[in-house]
Amino acid sequence: MCTQLMWLRGKQPNRYSPSARISPRNSPTSEQPPAQPSAEGVVAVKMHTENECVPLPPKEETEPSEKSKVLQEQNGSGKLGQLFFKLRYKKEKSILIVSVLKCRNLPAKDASTGNCDPYIKLQLLPDKQHKVKTRVLRKTRNPIYDEDFTFYGINTNQLQSITLHFAVLSFDRYSRDDIIGEVFAPLSSIDLAHLENQQISLCRDIQPRSMKIRSQGRGELLVSLCWQPAANRITVVVLKARNLPKMDVTGLADPYVKMYLLYNGQRVAKKKTHVKKRTLNPVFNESFVFEIPNGADSLANISLEFLLLDWDRVTKNEVIGRLELGGAKNTGPALHHWNEVCNSPRRQIAEWHKLRE
Ligand SMILES: [Ca+2]
């Protein structure tokens, strides 16, 4: 028999809270009317035929792992598989039905198992309120979902402006989920005359997230350094960043800066700023003091590494860009800034730097 799940609009589905989902057993499989429409009058009802994954405890923030490196390499090759879905629009009921059918040839999440645990999040853009997701399927690179998502209150004249955004993720029990890739399907690119009362089957290549960053640039970071030889320490003020790429479907990002002090090329100390939510031009104004290790000869074997990351509630925090000051490979503005700091002890010296890959 079929299990039916209903997600009411206005409530973001919460994977950690069993109470966020209602799953009556043996309920009819036909379309259900919205139980309690939200202010926008739009309700999504989800129907599928298999069991849900068990809710899990919240996840800790994690460092980019070997596993995510594997994913990134696969992203680089552009072979992330395909997503198959169907669309139907019922004018008289003002409902849009998106059927998530399957994926084919997803990349392996890690080399050791050769598999992944994929699921798909779907939202309607530009109104990101309409958010649903499929169940997680375990250990497969060719998942078959066959899940219907019905969006209520969609008028004919709205259709043209809607873009379906599918994010393909791989579930991870121990850390945040990996993003395999995403598909943007603007309904304006689809022959809507055929959409009414008739299903359209579609297939799209899954695109890497990294393309998004590359096409937008990585932004710039303003940092100020001060070397105090007598105290044997260096003060770092992370002031602000600007022109960051749009990392989230909201068109914004949640940036924070992680920094390391390196001695002879080894990371010996770590600090980070607070997360600035929903901004592409964050102001941090946070100051950090790094002790220079005993035995270091002035700043000769010292360098600083900055990582600008996008915080995310569900998925792994992604690195937007990097900056290194000091060290043998330093060139251009980074080298100039570092030399000034070395040559002018006890002075705070601030400079903008372009972030790189
Ligand atoms: Ca984010």
Residues whose N, C-alpha, C, O or C-beta is under 5 A from the ligand:
A	BS01	CA	D248 A253 D254 D310 W311 D312
